[in-house]
Amino acid sequence: MAQISLQTIHDTTQAALMAHGADAFPAAEVARAVAAAEAVGNKICGLYYVESYCQQLRSGRVKGDVIPTVDTPRPAVVQVDAGFGFAQPAFAYGLPIALDAARQSGVATLAVCHAHTCTSLGYFTEQIARAGFIGMGFTNASPIVAAPGGKTRVIGTNPIAFSVPDGQGGIAMQFDQSTTTVALGKITMAKAAGQSIPEGWALDADGNPTTDPEAAIKGSLISTGGYKGWGFGLMAEVLAAGLTSSVLSRDVKPLKAPEGAPHDLGQFYLVIDPSTAGDFAEKLAALTEAVGQDDGARMPGQGKVKADPVAVEDSVWASIEALAKG
């Protein structure tokens, strides 16, 4: 294992993306997200994706030189067209405008349209919360989830993220989770490692429970809590596709395929100003105290320690360095 600083991860990732066709700003924004994921041990959304990014830049599946365009059709509605480029720079273009709209109106929406996968949705809602606002985000993905009782894949893992500010520039509460029992990346990583998966994660193509990751990938994932998780997944689908003019999950091709049509995914965010309620800080403090009154209990997202440097497998880091050389 190599011990790599977050700055080195950022710089090398940015160099790799630029070597494969990305401009400096989008490459830097994606690299910042990669480093942030590695800092909290979120390997699925970190360096794990960099090779795919580079391949898709070369093939044109993601555009690395596009300049996002921002539109405000109504005072509290912000829309950013990512132009089939990365989600991270598109969000960066829209966030300041959405924050200002929320200051003026109390609530604003931010829609990122026609984008590449955003990987960690909580990375974005955390930025909203660190600016002092409540952030809720939704996105969709390639189809891997069937309706309860069915076997035809209709929606993606369709994550939902929620971040709450602590009033001091930090995070009081955060969760970022797929609406399935487990993220698809954990199953693909299990397959790559030759490991089985726990029963209850997935069904095979015939709709039967399976512990074989390959059968799971050919089948479907199980929604968290059955019908309850399925409902949340559909809600994310309606917002992420329906309010961004992006594609439904059923039309998204495999996210890591080197070639093919652009992802054309949408991400939809609610930005809420908590200062509209005069006693928000007091209520949040009381809730935090109630949650933490038992040993080992805490608000979601608390207790995370960001590592710097982080441990990276030698083979993975060698691959990233090679990509940075073009």
CORTA-V256407 format. One record per residue. N is the residue number from 1. RES is the residue in one letter. PSI is psi in degrees with one decimal (NA if undefined). NEAR is the number of other C-alpha atoms within 12 Angstrom. Layout:
BEGIN
n = {N | N}
res = {RES | RES}
psi = {PSI | PSI}
near = {NEAR | NEAR}
END
This chain:
BEGIN
n = {1 | 2 | 3 | 4 | 5 | 6 | 7 | 8 | 9 | 10 | 11 | 12 | 13 | 14 | 15 | 16 | 17 | 18 | 19 | 20 | 21 | 22 | 23 | 24 | 25 | 26 | 27 | 28 | 29 | 30 | 31 | 32 | 33 | 34 | 35 | 36 | 37 | 38 | 39 | 40 | 41 | 42 | 43 | 44 | 45 | 46 | 47 | 48 | 49 | 50 | 51 | 52 | 53 | 54 | 55 | 56 | 57 | 58 | 59 | 60 | 61 | 62 | 63 | 64 | 65 | 66 | 67 | 68 | 69 | 70 | 71 | 72 | 73 | 74 | 75 | 76 | 77 | 78 | 79 | 80 | 81 | 82 | 83 | 84 | 85 | 86 | 87 | 88 | 89 | 90 | 91 | 92 | 93 | 94 | 95 | 96 | 97 | 98 | 99 | 100 | 101 | 102 | 103 | 104 | 105 | 106 | 107 | 108 | 109 | 110 | 111 | 112 | 113 | 114 | 115 | 116 | 117 | 118 | 119 | 120 | 121 | 122 | 123 | 124 | 125 | 126 | 127 | 128 | 129 | 130 | 131 | 132 | 133 | 134 | 135 | 136 | 137 | 138 | 139 | 140 | 141 | 142 | 143 | 144 | 145 | 146 | 147 | 148 | 149 | 150 | 151 | 152 | 153 | 154 | 155 | 156 | 157 | 158 | 159 | 160 | 161 | 162 | 163 | 164 | 165 | 166 | 167 | 168 | 169 | 170 | 171 | 172 | 173 | 174 | 175 | 176 | 177 | 178 | 179 | 180 | 181 | 182 | 183 | 184 | 185 | 186 | 187 | 188 | 189 | 190 | 191 | 192 | 193 | 194 | 195 | 196 | 197 | 198 | 199 | 200 | 201 | 202 | 203 | 204 | 205 | 206 | 207 | 208 | 209 | 210 | 211 | 212 | 213 | 214 | 215 | 216 | 217 | 218 | 219 | 220 | 221 | 222 | 223 | 224 | 225 | 226 | 227 | 228 | 229 | 230 | 231 | 232 | 233 | 234 | 235 | 236 | 237 | 238 | 239 | 240 | 241 | 242 | 243 | 244 | 245 | 246 | 247 | 248 | 249 | 250 | 251 | 252 | 253 | 254 | 255 | 256 | 257 | 258 | 259 | 260 | 261 | 262 | 263 | 264 | 265 | 266 | 267 | 268 | 269 | 270 | 271 | 272 | 273 | 274 | 275 | 276 | 277 | 278 | 279 | 280 | 281 | 282 | 283 | 284 | 285 | 286 | 287 | 288 | 289 | 290 | 291 | 292 | 293 | 294 | 295 | 296 | 297 | 298 | 299 | 300 | 301 | 302 | 303 | 304 | 305 | 306 | 307 | 308 | 309 | 310 | 311 | 312 | 313 | 314 | 315 | 316 | 317 | 318 | 319 | 320 | 321 | 322 | 323 | 324 | 325 | 326}
res = {M | A | Q | I | S | L | Q | T | I | H | D | T | T | Q | A | A | L | M | A | H | G | A | D | A | F | P | A | A | E | V | A | R | A | V | A | A | A | E | A | V | G | N | K | I | C | G | L | Y | Y | V | E | S | Y | C | Q | Q | L | R | S | G | R | V | K | G | D | V | I | P | T | V | D | T | P | R | P | A | V | V | Q | V | D | A | G | F | G | F | A | Q | P | A | F | A | Y | G | L | P | I | A | L | D | A | A | R | Q | S | G | V | A | T | L | A | V | C | H | A | H | T | C | T | S | L | G | Y | F | T | E | Q | I | A | R | A | G | F | I | G | M | G | F | T | N | A | S | P | I | V | A | A | P | G | G | K | T | R | V | I | G | T | N | P | I | A | F | S | V | P | D | G | Q | G | G | I | A | M | Q | F | D | Q | S | T | T | T | V | A | L | G | K | I | T | M | A | K | A | A | G | Q | S | I | P | E | G | W | A | L | D | A | D | G | N | P | T | T | D | P | E | A | A | I | K | G | S | L | I | S | T | G | G | Y | K | G | W | G | F | G | L | M | A | E | V | L | A | A | G | L | T | S | S | V | L | S | R | D | V | K | P | L | K | A | P | E | G | A | P | H | D | L | G | Q | F | Y | L | V | I | D | P | S | T | A | G | D | F | A | E | K | L | A | A | L | T | E | A | V | G | Q | D | D | G | A | R | M | P | G | Q | G | K | V | K | A | D | P | V | A | V | E | D | S | V | W | A | S | I | E | A | L | A | K | G}
psi = {133.2 | 146.0 | 112.0 | 131.4 | 154.5 | -36.9 | -39.7 | -39.9 | -45.9 | -52.2 | -40.8 | -38.1 | -44.2 | -42.9 | -39.5 | -44.2 | -41.8 | -33.9 | -18.9 | 12.7 | -0.7 | 144.9 | 167.2 | -45.0 | -52.7 | -35.7 | -40.8 | -39.8 | -41.0 | -40.7 | -36.8 | -39.8 | -39.2 | -47.1 | -39.7 | -38.7 | -43.3 | -33.5 | -28.8 | 15.9 | 15.7 | 75.6 | -32.8 | -34.5 | 7.4 | -126.5 | -20.7 | -29.7 | -11.3 | -42.2 | -41.6 | -44.2 | -47.1 | -43.9 | -42.0 | -25.7 | -43.5 | -40.3 | -14.3 | 5.1 | -30.4 | 138.0 | 124.2 | -0.8 | 11.1 | 145.8 | 114.4 | 147.4 | 136.9 | 135.2 | 144.2 | 81.5 | -23.2 | 161.3 | -34.5 | 20.4 | 116.9 | 127.7 | 131.1 | 122.1 | 112.1 | -11.4 | 33.8 | 23.1 | -166.7 | 149.9 | -34.3 | -50.0 | -32.5 | -42.7 | -41.4 | -35.3 | -38.7 | -24.5 | -50.6 | -36.5 | -40.2 | -38.9 | -43.0 | -38.8 | -39.0 | -34.5 | -38.2 | -38.8 | -10.6 | -36.2 | 140.8 | 158.5 | 146.5 | 114.0 | 122.3 | 118.9 | 146.8 | 54.3 | 164.1 | 165.4 | 140.5 | -2.5 | -102.2 | 105.6 | -34.5 | -22.0 | -34.3 | -44.1 | -28.7 | -38.1 | -37.4 | -44.8 | -38.6 | -19.0 | -0.8 | 10.5 | 155.6 | 131.4 | 132.6 | 132.3 | 153.6 | 142.8 | 167.2 | -179.0 | -176.9 | 149.0 | 127.5 | 2.6 | 127.4 | 156.4 | 146.9 | 128.5 | -8.3 | -177.6 | -2.3 | 124.5 | 127.7 | -45.8 | 172.4 | -168.5 | -19.1 | 71.2 | 155.3 | 135.7 | 149.0 | 124.3 | 137.5 | 131.8 | 153.5 | 2.6 | -2.3 | 23.7 | 5.5 | -166.4 | 123.5 | -31.8 | 139.6 | 134.4 | 148.6 | 107.5 | 148.2 | 161.5 | 11.2 | 165.9 | -31.2 | 153.5 | 147.2 | -34.8 | -33.0 | -30.9 | -40.9 | -34.2 | -37.1 | -40.0 | -45.0 | -32.3 | -1.2 | 29.2 | 156.0 | 168.3 | 155.1 | 147.5 | 141.4 | -8.0 | -36.2 | 166.7 | 153.4 | -176.6 | -19.8 | 2.2 | 16.5 | 146.5 | 143.1 | 151.2 | 6.8 | 115.1 | -33.9 | -41.6 | -34.5 | -41.5 | -32.7 | -15.8 | -120.3 | 155.4 | 159.6 | 132.3 | 142.6 | 124.5 | 21.2 | -122.0 | -31.3 | -48.6 | -35.5 | -41.5 | -42.7 | -37.4 | -40.4 | -38.2 | -45.8 | -38.5 | -45.9 | -45.3 | -46.8 | -33.8 | -45.8 | -32.5 | 8.4 | -0.6 | 22.5 | -175.0 | 155.2 | 154.4 | -36.9 | -20.8 | 4.7 | 126.5 | 162.6 | 130.0 | -32.3 | 4.8 | 130.6 | -34.2 | 169.7 | -172.2 | 151.9 | 154.6 | -44.5 | 42.4 | 157.9 | 150.3 | 134.7 | 130.1 | 141.1 | 131.3 | 116.6 | 129.7 | 109.9 | -13.3 | -8.7 | -21.1 | 118.2 | -24.5 | 24.4 | -46.9 | -41.3 | -42.6 | -40.6 | -41.7 | -41.6 | -40.3 | -43.5 | -41.5 | -41.2 | -41.7 | -39.2 | 11.8 | -21.4 | 143.2 | 130.9 | -7.9 | 144.0 | 163.5 | 143.9 | 134.4 | -14.8 | 151.4 | -4.9 | 131.7 | 123.7 | 128.2 | 144.1 | 105.2 | 175.7 | 154.1 | 127.2 | 133.8 | 139.8 | -42.2 | -36.6 | -46.0 | -36.6 | -39.2 | -42.3 | -43.2 | -37.4 | -39.2 | -35.1 | -19.3 | -4.1 | NA}
near = {13 | 16 | 20 | 28 | 22 | 30 | 24 | 27 | 39 | 34 | 27 | 34 | 46 | 39 | 31 | 41 | 45 | 33 | 27 | 32 | 31 | 36 | 25 | 24 | 27 | 37 | 40 | 29 | 33 | 48 | 39 | 32 | 44 | 41 | 41 | 37 | 33 | 37 | 31 | 28 | 25 | 32 | 27 | 28 | 34 | 37 | 45 | 32 | 37 | 41 | 31 | 32 | 48 | 42 | 30 | 34 | 37 | 26 | 20 | 28 | 32 | 41 | 37 | 43 | 26 | 28 | 28 | 30 | 25 | 27 | 24 | 21 | 13 | 14 | 22 | 28 | 33 | 37 | 36 | 43 | 37 | 43 | 30 | 37 | 44 | 51 | 46 | 41 | 41 | 44 | 46 | 35 | 29 | 39 | 39 | 23 | 29 | 42 | 38 | 28 | 27 | 33 | 24 | 19 | 21 | 24 | 28 | 35 | 42 | 49 | 47 | 53 | 45 | 43 | 47 | 48 | 46 | 47 | 47 | 43 | 44 | 40 | 42 | 47 | 43 | 37 | 36 | 45 | 37 | 28 | 31 | 30 | 43 | 43 | 44 | 42 | 46 | 48 | 55 | 55 | 49 | 38 | 34 | 44 | 50 | 38 | 30 | 27 | 18 | 23 | 26 | 23 | 36 | 30 | 44 | 50 | 47 | 53 | 45 | 43 | 38 | 36 | 40 | 42 | 35 | 30 | 23 | 14 | 16 | 22 | 34 | 35 | 34 | 35 | 29 | 32 | 35 | 41 | 40 | 44 | 32 | 34 | 36 | 42 | 32 | 31 | 36 | 25 | 22 | 24 | 21 | 16 | 13 | 14 | 16 | 22 | 31 | 21 | 20 | 25 | 36 | 43 | 38 | 30 | 25 | 19 | 25 | 23 | 23 | 27 | 25 | 29 | 34 | 28 | 26 | 40 | 33 | 29 | 32 | 44 | 55 | 44 | 40 | 28 | 19 | 24 | 21 | 18 | 31 | 33 | 25 | 31 | 43 | 36 | 27 | 40 | 40 | 27 | 36 | 44 | 38 | 26 | 32 | 34 | 25 | 38 | 35 | 34 | 37 | 27 | 25 | 32 | 27 | 30 | 35 | 31 | 24 | 24 | 21 | 21 | 25 | 36 | 43 | 42 | 50 | 52 | 56 | 49 | 48 | 39 | 45 | 36 | 33 | 30 | 21 | 17 | 13 | 11 | 12 | 20 | 22 | 16 | 15 | 24 | 20 | 16 | 17 | 24 | 17 | 15 | 19 | 17 | 13 | 11 | 9 | 11 | 15 | 20 | 27 | 22 | 27 | 24 | 16 | 18 | 14 | 19 | 21 | 22 | 23 | 29 | 24 | 30 | 17 | 14 | 15 | 24 | 29 | 22 | 24 | 37 | 27 | 21 | 28 | 28 | 18 | 23}
END
